[in-house]
Amino acid sequence: MIEITPLRTVNAVVEVPGSKSLTQRALVAAALADGESRLVGPLASEDTRYTSQALRAMGIGVEDGGDAWLVRGRGGRIEAPVGVIYLGNNGTATRFLTSVAALGQGVFRITGDRRMEERPIAPLIEALRGWGVEVASLKGTGCPPLEIKAKGLAGGRTLLPEGKSSQYLSSLLLVAPYAREEARLEVAGEVLSKPYVAMTLAVMASFGIKAAANRECTSFTVPRGTYQAREYRIEGDASSASYFWAAAAVTGGRVTVANVPAPSLQGDAVFAQLLGDMGCGVESGMDGITIIGPGELHGIETDMGDCPDVVPTLAVVASRAQGRTVIRNIAHLRIKECDRLHVMASELAKLGVRTEEGPDYLAIEGAGRENPKLHGAEIETYNDHRIAMSFAVAGLSVPGVRIKGETCVAKSFPDFWDRFQKLTPGA
């Protein structure tokens, strides 16, 4: 357990680790490319370690060189591993590598921890079957563990039955160039988290494959081809940056995250503008994004369907604002590492924050940064890195916030506590 030390204000320039989302997409594209790629500034974390280990088991060379990794792609050739591929609670890798496995020849088994066995993957299974893949949920739950009897992708048209998780769609897009026929992909219903789909398309284009998509991200055509090996530089993680920007907001301080540029490939970089809507000053450019906290924050109403990973951070900031904040279109938070919608409501309540949890929304009744009614408590993280890091922000302005299971941050930000504790009081 760790107790957060409150700070009256902060003034800092920080860097955050590389984007987890970009790292995992670049790893897959480089693994499928023809030749050796160099990934500069990748995230070294529990999740990316699982991804790298799985790719090695599939015959791909991945060499961790610290600030740069070398990935020796085999032009789309994938080997069946000797044993089971275990991915912990890495939802992105589980969904991406299910499709990568389909490119191989032979039997692949993919599993994870107990929570991963509760996280749905049935829509991806159905879409892969439309491309001729024999894939099954071994417990019949529509969740991992999975078995793929791989013989490559047929291609042609397939339907993804729903777009609630953009990871299903990104998984299919990443492998589509290797289908035997030109791949056409349709999505039924609304696609949530569209910026993550745009990120996937951008990574694919950087490695030499340009897919065509309609504006709604519900129809795609992906040409046959092979990714080209290259050097690829990875932005700092905007989701990780959100905790430091939020620190400035709740303390009335100033924080620059120097390695998240504007514009950014990451949808979560919009968090800075949301803080601007709450009253913060925002300065941005290619040398980073700075947040200047105001004298008083005010509540907002916003649709967060496209950037669910920063909802916990926004909810904590909202608890220190004046007035009501309503965060809508976030039902998909319930299928993350934990039910984040419910957990944020219950854990904020421990601090004395009034919340309202709906099927797809969260309302927070803020009472200002100096609210004396808020108090410390032990926060349960449910082994979810984003819960732990968002409540670190709460502890900057509420004395006595103690966070249990704090080591879960290793999933995306292994040295978070070291960096967070280096935030210095402002003048």
C-alpha positions as a printed NumPy array, in Angstrom:
array([[  0.   ,   0.   ,   0.   ],
       [  1.175,   3.522,  -0.756],
       [ -0.024,   6.805,   0.767],
       [ -0.008,   9.897,  -1.424],
       [  1.571,  13.087,  -0.08 ],
       [ -0.64 ,  16.118,  -0.758],
       [  0.909,  19.084,  -2.558],
       [ -0.39 ,  22.646,  -2.402],
       [  0.559,  23.112,  -6.056],
       [  3.021,  21.672,  -8.597],
       [  5.396,  23.004, -11.238],
       [  7.115,  20.36 , -13.375],
       [  8.309,  19.248, -16.792],
       [  8.041,  15.471, -17.201],
       [  8.312,  12.751, -19.812],
       [  6.153,   9.638, -19.842],
       [  6.88 ,   6.185, -21.273],
       [  6.051,   5.395, -24.891],
       [  2.451,   4.875, -25.898],
       [  1.211,   1.386, -25.007],
       [ -1.294,   1.462, -27.848],
       [  1.275,   2.529, -30.441],
       [  3.901,   0.108, -29.123],
       [  1.595,  -2.896, -29.455],
       [  0.4  ,  -1.906, -32.919],
       [  3.95 ,  -1.243, -34.107],
       [  5.123,  -4.587, -32.687],
       [  2.485,  -6.431, -34.728],
       [  3.15 ,  -4.483, -37.937],
       [  6.925,  -4.949, -37.561],
       [  6.477,  -8.658, -36.8  ],
       [  4.494,  -9.099, -40.024],
       [  6.857,  -6.913, -42.075],
       [  9.54 ,  -8.22 , -44.385],
       [ 12.874,  -7.501, -42.686],
       [ 14.215,  -5.817, -39.559],
       [ 12.413,  -2.834, -38.038],
       [ 13.667,  -0.535, -35.297],
       [ 11.081,   0.764, -32.814],
       [ 12.337,   3.895, -31.058],
       [ 10.942,   4.891, -27.659],
       [  8.681,   1.861, -27.075],
       [  6.936,   1.156, -23.792],
       [  8.616,  -1.538, -21.711],
       [  5.856,  -2.822, -19.42 ],
       [  4.039,  -5.97 , -18.371],
       [  1.629,  -5.763, -21.307],
       [  4.261,  -5.184, -23.981],
       [  6.412,  -7.938, -22.463],
       [  3.522, -10.377, -22.92 ],
       [  3.144,  -9.241, -26.535],
       [  6.86 ,  -9.59 , -27.262],
       [  7.064, -13.033, -25.656],
       [  4.092, -14.251, -27.669],
       [  5.587, -12.986, -30.924],
       [  8.852, -14.764, -30.116],
       [  6.883, -17.97 , -29.545],
       [  5.432, -17.464, -33.041],
       [  8.912, -17.317, -34.583],
       [  9.457, -13.542, -34.655],
       [ 12.737, -12.081, -33.414],
       [ 12.181,  -9.302, -30.867],
       [ 15.29 ,  -7.802, -29.283],
       [ 14.791,  -5.393, -26.392],
       [ 17.523,  -2.798, -26.721],
       [ 16.235,  -0.389, -24.093],
       [ 15.379,   2.849, -25.889],
       [ 15.038,   0.995, -29.202],
       [ 13.816,  -2.508, -30.018],
       [ 14.712,  -4.562, -33.075],
       [ 11.939,  -6.68 , -34.588],
       [ 12.863,  -9.198, -37.278],
       [  9.729,  -9.713, -39.317],
       [  9.175, -12.694, -41.591],
       [  6.838, -11.223, -44.172],
       [  3.685, -12.6  , -42.565],
       [  4.983, -16.114, -41.853],
       [  3.859, -17.249, -38.391],
       [  4.932, -20.432, -36.584],
       [  2.704, -22.461, -34.277],
       [  4.194, -22.264, -30.751],
       [  5.213, -25.305, -28.739],
       [  2.998, -24.416, -25.762],
       [  0.09 , -22.222, -24.763],
       [  0.417, -18.464, -25.279],
       [ -0.341, -16.765, -21.943],
       [ -1.165, -13.036, -22.069],
       [ -2.223, -12.191, -18.507],
       [ -4.879,  -9.459, -18.601],
       [ -3.544,  -7.889, -21.79 ],
       [ -6.776,  -7.391, -23.714],
       [ -5.111,  -5.639, -26.655],
       [ -2.587,  -8.437, -27.218],
       [ -5.201, -11.158, -26.774],
       [ -7.361,  -9.622, -29.482],
       [ -4.485,  -8.684, -31.809],
       [ -2.635, -11.994, -31.529],
       [ -5.755, -14.077, -32.069],
       [ -5.817, -12.649, -35.593],
       [ -2.041, -12.93 , -36.005],
       [ -2.244, -16.62 , -35.054],
       [ -4.819, -17.114, -37.804],
       [ -2.102, -16.32 , -40.367],
       [ -0.116, -19.395, -39.329],
       [ -0.434, -23.103, -39.946],
       [ -1.282, -25.373, -37.027],
       [ -2.887, -25.143, -33.613],
       [ -2.549, -22.031, -31.41 ],
       [ -3.946, -21.794, -27.875],
       [ -4.253, -18.386, -26.226],
       [ -5.155, -17.84 , -22.589],
       [ -4.874, -15.247, -19.822],
       [ -5.601, -14.601, -16.18 ],
       [ -8.991, -14.931, -14.468],
       [-10.171, -11.444, -15.477],
       [ -9.139, -12.041, -19.112],
       [-11.366, -15.121, -19.107],
       [-14.285, -12.76 , -18.369],
       [-13.523, -10.278, -21.145],
       [-15.541, -10.828, -24.346],
       [-13.999, -11.701, -27.685],
       [-16.98 , -13.343, -29.447],
       [-17.421, -10.551, -32.057],
       [-13.821, -11.02 , -33.19 ],
       [-14.295, -14.794, -33.335],
       [-17.356, -14.356, -35.554],
       [-15.57 , -11.951, -37.914],
       [-12.55 , -14.251, -38.244],
       [-14.85 , -17.146, -39.072],
       [-16.131, -15.005, -41.938],
       [-12.578, -15.09 , -43.298],
       [-12.458, -18.865, -43.017],
       [-10.678, -19.132, -39.655],
       [-11.47 , -22.05 , -37.335],
       [-11.438, -20.435, -33.894],
       [-13.266, -21.356, -30.693],
       [-13.772, -20.19 , -27.114],
       [-12.721, -23.352, -25.277],
       [-15.141, -22.823, -22.369],
       [-17.989, -21.773, -24.638],
       [-18.238, -18.366, -22.966],
       [-17.276, -16.137, -25.875],
       [-14.144, -15.264, -23.874],
       [-10.625, -16.728, -23.667],
       [ -9.108, -19.289, -23.519],
       [ -9.125, -19.702, -27.297],
       [ -8.03 , -22.32 , -29.777],
       [ -7.18 , -21.377, -33.353],
       [ -6.682, -24.115, -35.937],
       [ -4.837, -21.892, -38.343],
       [ -4.523, -22.21 , -42.101],
       [ -4.29 , -18.569, -43.122],
       [ -6.957, -15.974, -43.93 ],
       [ -9.278, -16.474, -46.894],
       [-10.146, -12.774, -47.113],
       [-13.096, -11.414, -49.038],
       [-15.969,  -9.899, -47.066],
       [-16.626, -10.412, -43.374],
       [-18.823,  -8.709, -40.789],
       [-17.767,  -7.593, -37.315],
       [-21.112,  -7.812, -35.468],
       [-20.455,  -4.881, -33.128],
       [-17.895,  -2.142, -32.578],
       [-18.015,  -1.692, -28.804],
       [-14.325,  -2.565, -28.553],
       [-12.157,  -0.947, -31.215],
       [ -9.565,  -3.638, -30.467],
       [-11.604,  -6.193, -32.447],
       [-11.562,  -3.921, -35.469],
       [ -7.88 ,  -3.025, -35.14 ],
       [ -7.006,  -6.707, -34.814],
       [ -8.712,  -7.544, -38.102],
       [ -7.245,  -4.553, -39.935],
       [ -3.655,  -5.326, -38.912],
       [ -3.702,  -8.827, -40.453],
       [ -5.985,  -8.086, -43.423],
       [ -3.167,  -7.41 , -45.946],
       [ -2.118, -11.06 , -45.657],
       [ -5.467, -12.563, -46.715],
       [ -5.513, -14.657, -49.873],
       [ -8.129, -12.333, -51.408],
       [ -8.506,  -8.58 , -50.917],
       [-10.136,  -8.106, -47.517],
       [-13.4  ,  -6.222, -47.07 ],
       [-14.583,  -5.568, -43.539],
       [-17.97 ,  -4.253, -42.446],
       [-18.963,  -3.287, -38.885],
       [-22.537,  -3.484, -37.567],
       [-23.609,  -0.623, -35.305],
       [-21.624,   2.275, -33.91 ],
       [-17.848,   2.047, -33.648],
       [-16.613,   3.319, -30.288],
       [-13.074,   4.607, -29.644],
       [-12.638,   5.687, -33.27 ],
       [ -9.298,   7.428, -32.552],
       [ -7.809,   4.009, -31.822],
       [ -8.951,   2.802, -35.235],
       [ -7.41 ,   5.894, -36.823],
       [ -4.202,   5.105, -34.927],
       [ -4.196,   1.568, -36.338],
       [ -4.683,   2.849, -39.885],
       [ -1.853,   5.364, -39.365],
       [  0.545,   2.656, -38.16 ],
       [ -0.405,   0.441, -41.105],
       [  0.255,   3.326, -43.506],
       [  3.621,   4.002, -41.875],
       [  4.576,   0.39 , -42.607],
       [  3.414,   0.664, -46.209],
       [ -0.225,  -0.503, -46.309],
       [ -2.992,   2.062, -46.9  ],
       [ -6.514,   0.867, -46.163],
       [ -9.641,   2.64 , -47.401],
       [-12.353,   3.493, -44.861],
       [-15.632,   5.391, -44.793],
       [-16.109,   8.335, -42.434],
       [-18.065,   6.314, -39.853],
       [-15.329,   3.64 , -39.651],
       [-17.889,   0.947, -40.48 ],
       [-16.574,  -0.15 , -43.887],
       [-12.97 ,  -0.937, -44.869],
       [-11.117,  -2.308, -47.855],
       [ -7.55 ,  -3.463, -47.256],
       [ -5.285,  -4.223, -50.224],
       [ -3.179,  -7.368, -50.283],
       [  0.458,  -6.696, -49.524],
       [  3.355,  -6.95 , -47.1  ],
       [  4.377,  -4.423, -44.456],
       [  7.787,  -2.879, -45.118],
       [ 10.402,  -2.864, -42.379],
       [ 11.39 ,   0.61 , -41.147],
       [ 12.427,   2.728, -38.189],
       [  9.348,   3.834, -36.275],
       [  9.345,   6.413, -33.471],
       [  6.697,   6.047, -30.744],
       [  5.076,   9.036, -29.026],
       [  4.887,   9.352, -25.266],
       [  1.701,   7.792, -23.906],
       [ -1.153,  10.304, -23.705],
       [ -3.102,   8.135, -21.25 ],
       [ -0.089,   8.151, -18.916],
       [  0.323,  11.886, -19.456],
       [ -3.244,  12.465, -18.252],
       [ -2.262,  11.88 , -14.601],
       [  0.382,  14.596, -14.719],
       [ -1.847,  17.065, -16.546],
       [ -4.545,  16.298, -13.972],
       [ -2.037,  17.012, -11.174],
       [ -1.734,  20.567, -12.492],
       [ -5.513,  20.894, -12.724],
       [ -6.349,  19.784,  -9.175],
       [ -3.547,  21.78 ,  -7.527],
       [ -3.716,  24.943,  -9.642],
       [ -0.16 ,  24.238, -10.804],
       [  1.683,  23.916, -14.099],
       [  2.877,  20.674, -15.721],
       [  4.403,  20.106, -19.15 ],
       [  4.551,  16.61 , -20.645],
       [  7.381,  17.078, -23.087],
       [  7.078,  13.94 , -25.224],
       [  3.389,  14.02 , -26.159],
       [  3.244,  16.292, -29.217],
       [  0.361,  18.28 , -30.636],
       [ -1.057,  17.143, -32.946],
       [ -0.856,  13.57 , -31.664],
       [ -1.822,  10.203, -33.167],
       [ -3.48 ,   9.365, -29.846],
       [ -7.116,  10.129, -29.169],
       [ -6.44 ,  10.382, -25.44 ],
       [ -4.488,  13.597, -26.047],
       [ -7.934,  15.248, -26.164],
       [ -7.84 ,  15.044, -22.371],
       [ -5.801,  18.248, -22.358],
       [ -8.609,  20.083, -24.144],
       [-11.183,  18.667, -21.731],
       [ -9.157,  20.239, -18.926],
       [ -9.247,  23.454, -20.945],
       [-13.038,  23.181, -21.019],
       [-12.951,  22.91 , -17.2  ],
       [-11.013,  26.167, -16.928],
       [ -7.352,  25.18 , -17.305],
       [ -4.872,  26.937, -19.528],
       [ -3.513,  24.755, -22.368],
       [ -0.293,  25.375, -24.298],
       [  0.623,  22.866, -26.996],
       [  3.081,  22.232, -29.784],
       [  5.558,  19.683, -31.094],
       [  7.652,  20.17 , -27.937],
       [  4.859,  18.981, -25.658],
       [  1.581,  19.928, -24.006],
       [  1.345,  22.117, -20.885],
       [ -1.593,  22.391, -18.49 ],
       [ -1.944,  25.41 , -16.171],
       [ -4.462,  24.849, -13.395],
       [ -6.972,  27.624, -12.731],
       [ -8.059,  29.132,  -9.443],
       [-11.217,  27.045,  -9.681],
       [-12.303,  24.214, -11.968],
       [-15.887,  23.871, -13.157],
       [-17.884,  20.801, -14.167],
       [-18.6  ,  19.807, -17.766],
       [-20.757,  17.345, -19.691],
       [-18.912,  15.264, -22.268],
       [-19.143,  12.164, -24.456],
       [-16.12 ,   9.922, -23.765],
       [-17.004,   7.071, -26.11 ],
       [-13.807,   7.663, -28.085],
       [-11.356,   7.952, -25.166],
       [-12.401,   5.572, -22.368],
       [ -8.939,   5.145, -20.843],
       [ -8.874,   8.697, -19.477],
       [-12.354,   8.544, -17.948],
       [-10.969,   7.608, -14.486],
       [ -8.616,  10.601, -14.587],
       [-11.391,  12.965, -15.636],
       [-13.658,  11.619, -12.891],
       [-11.032,  12.42 , -10.251],
       [-10.531,  15.947, -11.618],
       [-14.315,  16.405, -11.669],
       [-14.482,  15.61 ,  -7.956],
       [-12.411,  18.779,  -7.322],
       [-14.432,  21.009,  -9.663],
       [-17.356,  23.271,  -8.882],
       [-20.63 ,  21.789, -10.085],
       [-21.759,  18.622, -11.795],
       [-19.74 ,  16.678, -14.384],
       [-21.495,  14.079, -16.528],
       [-19.42 ,  11.591, -18.534],
       [-21.544,   9.823, -21.159],
       [-21.304,   6.915, -23.615],
       [-18.959,   4.833, -21.46 ],
       [-20.705,   1.462, -21.113],
       [-17.588,  -0.136, -22.651],
       [-15.676,   0.723, -19.462],
       [-17.389,  -2.286, -17.916],
       [-15.325,  -4.734, -20.032],
       [-11.91 ,  -3.25 , -19.236],
       [ -9.429,  -4.616, -16.676],
       [-12.252,  -4.164, -14.181],
       [-15.716,  -2.62 , -14.375],
       [-14.217,   0.872, -14.36 ],
       [-17.547,   2.655, -14.439],
       [-18.736,   0.995, -11.227],
       [-15.326,   1.076,  -9.538],
       [-14.851,   4.814, -10.076],
       [-18.275,   5.504,  -8.581],
       [-17.663,   3.302,  -5.536],
       [-14.075,   4.375,  -4.832],
       [-14.811,   8.105,  -5.21 ],
       [-17.659,   7.61 ,  -2.753],
       [-15.107,   6.399,  -0.2  ],
       [-13.559,   9.884,  -0.336],
       [-16.937,  11.539,   0.259],
       [-17.64 ,  12.363,  -3.39 ],
       [-21.273,  12.149,  -4.491],
       [-21.609,  10.12 ,  -7.703],
       [-24.388,   8.699,  -9.851],
       [-23.711,   5.554, -11.859],
       [-25.911,   4.847, -14.866],
       [-25.814,   2.056, -17.446],
       [-23.546,   4.112, -19.701],
       [-22.735,   7.275, -17.784],
       [-21.113,   8.552, -14.607],
       [-22.098,  11.816, -12.906],
       [-19.831,  13.446, -10.314],
       [-20.996,  16.2  ,  -7.981],
       [-17.937,  18.379,  -7.502],
       [-17.661,  20.858,  -4.68 ],
       [-14.451,  22.696,  -5.478],
       [-10.765,  22.196,  -4.864],
       [-10.902,  23.294,  -1.24 ],
       [-13.88 ,  21.127,  -0.271],
       [-13.371,  20.229,   3.422],
       [-15.949,  17.431,   3.26 ],
       [-13.639,  15.136,   1.3  ],
       [-11.462,  12.787,   3.322],
       [ -8.862,  10.095,   2.918],
       [ -9.585,   6.383,   2.494],
       [ -8.075,   3.106,   1.353],
       [ -8.61 ,   2.742,  -2.381],
       [ -9.039,  -0.711,  -3.867],
       [ -7.512,  -0.907,  -7.35 ],
       [ -8.98 ,  -4.251,  -8.484],
       [ -5.594,  -4.889, -10.12 ],
       [ -6.347,  -2.113, -12.617],
       [ -3.456,   0.237, -13.397],
       [ -5.717,   3.129, -14.413],
       [ -7.632,   3.047, -11.126],
       [ -4.374,   3.193,  -9.162],
       [ -2.901,   6.084, -11.153],
       [ -6.062,   8.178, -11.235],
       [ -6.448,   8.004,  -7.458],
       [ -2.824,   9.08 ,  -7.077],
       [ -4.081,  12.393,  -8.476],
       [ -6.859,  12.487,  -5.872],
       [ -4.251,  12.137,  -3.143],
       [ -2.526,  15.354,  -4.189],
       [ -5.444,  17.388,  -2.842],
       [ -7.128,  15.014,  -0.354],
       [ -4.947,  14.023,   2.631],
       [ -4.891,  10.376,   3.633],
       [ -5.474,   8.658,   0.279],
       [ -3.931,   5.176,   0.529],
       [ -3.794,   2.961,  -2.548],
       [ -3.802,  -0.818,  -2.204],
       [ -2.249,  -3.095,  -4.822],
       [ -0.214,  -0.235,  -6.201],
       [  2.146,  -2.539,  -8.13 ],
       [ -0.56 ,  -3.056, -10.787],
       [  0.821,   0.048, -12.554],
       [  3.48 ,  -2.284, -14.034],
       [  0.923,  -3.125, -16.724],
       [  1.506,   0.178, -18.525],
       [  3.805,   2.448, -16.455],
       [  6.317,   0.445, -14.354],
       [  8.067,   3.429, -12.742],
       [  4.934,   5.537, -12.272],
       [  5.335,   5.947,  -8.526],
       [  8.939,   7.127,  -8.858],
       [  7.992,   9.725, -11.46 ],
       [  4.832,  10.816,  -9.661],
       [  6.638,  11.31 ,  -6.35 ],
       [  9.119,  13.6  ,  -8.139],
       [  6.397,  16.172,  -8.77 ],
       [  7.698,  19.225,  -6.968],
       [  5.695,  21.896,  -5.158],
       [  5.19 ,  25.014,  -7.204],
       [  6.155,  28.478,  -6.088]])
